[in-house]
Amino acid sequence: MAFTKFILPALALTSTVLAQTSTDICAGPSITIASSADAEQIADCTNYKGDVTIDSSASGTLQLNGVRQISGDLLCNNATQLTAITSDQLNTIGGSFSLTGLTILSTLSFDSLTGINKINWVGLPALQALNFAQSVDRANTVLISNTQLNNIEGIDLTAVSSLDINNNPYLTSVNVNSLKNVTTAISFSANGRDLEILFPNLENAANLTFRNVSKVDMPSLNTVGGSMGFYSNSFETFSAPNLTQTGGTLAFVDSPNLANLSFPSLTQIGGGFLIANNTDLKAIGGFGKLKTIVGALDFAGTFDSVDLVITEVRGGSNVQTTSTNQTICQLFDKAHDAGVIRGINTCITGKANPESNPTSTSGGSATSSTSKPDAGNALAPAMSMAGLVGAVAALLFI
């Protein structure tokens, strides 16, 4: 009986010590692990309140099991012998999930991961696929660069601040079906030459930049708060059927196969309007409701006609084309004279090498006129004759 009285308090004390030890470990602030055995130190933590660093000496497969949340960062840099990182229960990383310089890492397998504050994956040349069973649907920023990924299945965000996908030469498809809002920027560049990008439910974005892609599909896009630019792409057509306005520049540049644009709902471009060096674009049109360009209009290429009904260009205009159709310049001159174009109007037809926003012009047949004096509001007379200006504009850009 006496033995029993002794042993029970002893067991209780042991239990208390273990609980305190576990609590201390879960409180962080940081831990460095090099193996699955090291990771067992935090396996019982519901929330590890600190950073977890995978040491550069880690090799083979590292299992990060048990722990459900990491409030800080999960980091691994230059672990050149690490082939896989797996986790069965980790569902949230409150800081950065940063993997850099992992030259033979081929497996990322997370059964429960759904939320990450920042994804920073750079220099993972052996990573070909993601195995995220639940899909990551919450992230603030995403940077994926220099991998062998051929898609980003397993990342299906509903909203993101910035999404930067670059220099992934095997990337051929991106379909983020649930994404609706982008608060800072989306940027794609230097990925697979046949990359097709689908954002079927994207409605609002701050800035959009696409380089070296074969398809971009954003049928639900309604508003772009900043700029929207397409550079050196291989698609033949682009349509934004529901886009009503941009807060910054709209640009299509150096896309030799581009032959058709369709923006049937666009009414205002909040910056410049740039179309340059798109060899197959013979007619600039598809902007039936576009009325206002807050910045400058800048067209350079091989186009034979311009079909626009614009009532206000607050900046200047530069139009240069290889076409000898002189009526193009006649139309822009009339638009400038009518006050539709506020700034300097430069137009050249029959130019061998059209230039975007040149500092000087030569060759071809050209007209150039300076902006009219700003007497309080240079558009006031034109706006008071809105019906006349609208009629003139309609004539000018057909």
N, C-alpha and C positions, 0 to 999 in steps of 0.2 A: 504494500500500500504506500509505504514511504517512497518507494522507487517511482511509483506513478506520479506522486505529487511533484517529484523532482523533474521527471522527463517532460511533462506537459508544458511547464514554463519555459523549458529549454527549447522545445519545438516552436513555441510562440515567438521566442526571441529570434530564432533562426529565420522564421517567416518574416519578421519585421525587418531584419537585416537585408534579406533578399529583396523585399519591396523597396527599401530605401536605395539599394544598389541600382535596381531597375529604374527608379525615378531619376536618380542622378544621371544615368546614361541617357535617358530620353530627354533630359534638359539641355543636352548639347554642351557647349555651343558648336563643336565641330568634332568630326571623327575621320580618320584616314584608314582605309581598308585596302588590303592587297589580295584578299582571297575570300572565298565563300565562308570559310571558318571565321575570318575577321568580321564579316557581316552579321554573324550570329549574335554579336554583342547588342545589336539593336533590333533583333528579330521579334522581341516581345513588345516593342514600342508601337502604340497606336499612332502616336505622333512624335517623330523625332524632331526636336526643336533646335535645329542647327543645320550646318552644312555637312554633306557626306562627300569626301574626296576619295576617288579610286586612284591608288598610287600608280605611278608610271611603271612600277615593277610587276604589276598584275599581269597574269598570263592565262591562256585557255579560257574557260567559262567562269564568270563570276555570277553567283546567285545572290540576289538581294531579296531574300524571302522574309515573310512575317510582317515587317514594318508596313504600315498602311499609309502614313503621310510623312513627308519630309518638308518641314516648314522653310528650310533654307534651300541651298543649291545642291544639286547632284552633279559632280564635276569629274571629268577624266581627261587628262592631257598627256599625249605622247606615250601612251601605254602600247607600244608597238608589237607586243606579243599577246595582246588581249583579243580573243576571237568572238566572245559572246558576253552580253549582259542580259540577265533574265530576272524577272520578279513575278511572284505569284499574287501578292496582295497590295502592292503599292498603287494607290489610286490618285494621289495628288503630290505635286512638287511645287511648293510655294515660291521658290526662287527660279534660278536658271538650271535647265537641264543641258549642260554644256559638254559636248564630246568633240575633241579636236585632236587631229594628228594620230588617229587610231588606224594604222595602215592595213591591218588584216582583220579588223572587226567586221564580221559578216552577219551577225545575228543580234537584233534587238527584239526581245520577246517579253512583253508586259501584259499579263492577263487581265489586270484590273485598272490600268492607268487611263484616266479620263481628263484630268486637269493639270496643266503646266503653265506657269507664268511666262517663262521665256524658253524657247527652243533655240539652241545654238549648236548646230552640227556642221562642222567644217573640217574637211580633210578626212573623209571616211571612204576611201576609194574601193573598198571591198564590200560595202553595204549595198545589197541589191533589192531588199524588200524590208518592210516593217511588219512585225507581228504584234499588233496591238488589238487584242481580242475585243475590247469594249469600244475602241476608237476614242481618240482624244478630241473632245468637243469644246474644250475651253483653253484658250491660250491668248496671251497678250501680244507677244511678238514671236515670229518664226523666221529663222534664218537657216536655210539648208543649202550648203555649197560644197562642191567637189565630192560627190558620192557617185555610186553606180545605180542609184535608185531608178527604176523605170516607171514608177508611179509613187504617189504618196497615200495610198490606201492605208487606213488606220488613223489618218488625220482628217476629221470631218467637222470643222469648226462652224459655229453659228455666228460668231463675231470675232474680229481680230483687230488689233491696232495696226500692225505691219506684218506683211508676208513677203519675204524676199527669197526667191528660189533662183539660184544662178550656178552656172558651170557644172551642171549635172548632165554629162553628154549622152547618157542612156535614157534620160527621162522622156517618155513619149506620150504620157497622158496624165492630166490632172483634172479631177472631178471633185470639187468640194461642194457637194450637193446642198448642204445645210447653210452655207455662208450667206448672210443677208446684209451685214454691215461691216465696213472697213473704215476705221477712224483716222488712220494716218496714210498708209500706202500699200499698194500691191505692186511688186516688181518681179518680172521674169526676164532673164537674159542669159544667153550663151548656154542653153540647155540642148537637148536633142533636136536635130533639125526638123523632125516631123512632130514636134510637140503640139498636142491638141489640148486646149484649156477650156474647161466647161465650168461656168459658175451659173447654173440655171436659176438660182433664187437670189442672186446678189441684187440688192435694191439701191443701196447708197454706198458711196466710196469717196474718200478724200482725194487720193491721187492714184492713177493707174498708169503703169508703164509696161509695155510688152515689146521685147526684142527677140528676133530669131525664132518665131513660132509659126506653125502652119495653120493654126485655127484658134480663134478666140470667140467664145459664145457666151453672151451675157444678155439673154432675152428680157430679163426683168429689171435691168438697170434703169433707174429713174433719175438719179441725181448724182453728179460728180462735183464735190465741193471744191476741188482743186483742178489740177491738169490731167489730161488724158492723152497719152502719147503712144504711137505705134511706129517702130523703127526696124528696118531691115527684116521684115517678115515675108513669108512666102505665100500667104493666103491670097486668093483672087477676089474675094468679096468680104465686106464687113457690114454688119447691120446692128444697130442699137434701136430697136423699134419703140422703146418706151422712154428713152432718155430725153428729158425736157430741157436740161441746162447743165453747163459746166461753170465752175467758179474760176477756172484758169484756162490755159491754152489747150486747144484741140489740135493734134498734129499727126500727120501721116507722111512718113519720110522714108525714102530708099527702099521701097517695097516694089520690086520690078513686076510682079505678077498681079498687083492690085488693079482691078478693072472696074469695080463698082462699089459705091458707098451708099448706105441707106440710113438716114436719120430722120424719119418722117415726123417725129414729135419734137425735135430740138428747136427751141425758140431763141436761146441766148447762149453765146460763148463768152465766158467771163474774162478771157485773156485774149491771146492771139489765135488766129486761124491759119495754120501752116500746112500746106500740101506741097511736097517737093520731091522730085526725082523718083516718081512712080511711073515707070516707062509705059506700062499698058493702060494707064488711066487717061483715056482720050477725051472724056467729058467729065467736068466737075459738076456734080448735081446730087440729087437725093436729099436735099435739105429744104423741103417744101415750106416749112414753117419758120425757118431761121430768119429773124428780124434784126437782132442786135449782136454786134461784135464789139466787145469793150476794148480790146487791144487792136493790134494791126492785122490786116489781111495780107498773107504772103503766099503766093502761088508760083511755083516754078516747075516746068516739066514739058511734056509733049502734047498737052491737051489741045483740042481743037475748039472746044466750046465751054462756056461757063453758064450754068443755069441756076441762078439764085434770085431770091426776092428779098433783099435786105433793105431796111430803112435807116440803119444807123451803123457806121463804122467809126468808132471814136478815135482810133489811131489812124495811121496812114495805110496805103496799099502799095504792094510791090507785086506786079504780075509779069512774068517772063515765060515765054513758050517758044518752042521750035516752030509752031504752026505759023503760017503766013496769013492767017485769018485776021485782018486788020480791024474787023468789027469788034473784036474782043477789047482792044484798046479804046475804041470809040465809046463803047458802053461804059468802061470805067472812068473815062474822062467826063462823060455826062453825069455819072454818079457823083463825081467830085464837085462838078459845077453846081449840082443841085443841093449840095450840102450833106449828101448821104455819107460821103467819106470826108472826115474832118481834117485828117493830116495830109502829108505829102502823098501825091499819087504818082507812081512810076509804073509805066507799062511798056513792054517791048515784045513785039512779035517777030518771028523769023530769026531768032537768036540760036546759034549753033549750040551754045552751052549755057542754058538758063541758070541763073543764080538766085539763091534764096537771100533776100534782104542784102543786096550788094551795097558796097560803099560807092561804087561808080559803075556806070554802064557804058557799053559801047557795042556797035554793030546792030544789025536789024533795023527795024523801024520803031522809033521810040517817041513817047510823049511824056513829059514830066511837068508837074505843076506844084506850086507850093501851097501850104495850108492857108486857109483864109484867116484874117485877123479875128481874134477872140474878143468880141465886144460884150463881155459879160457872159454870154452863152452863144456860141457860134451856131448852135442848133436851134436857137429860139425861132428864127424865121422859118426854118424848115419844118419845125414841129408845129408851128401855127398853121402850116399848109400841109398837114399830115396827109390829107387825101391826095394832093398833087404829088408830094414826094413819094408816096406809096405807088402811085401810078407810074411815075418815072422809074422807080426802082424795078417795078415789075417789067417794064420795057427793057431796062438795061441788062438784066441778068437772065434773059430767056435765050 
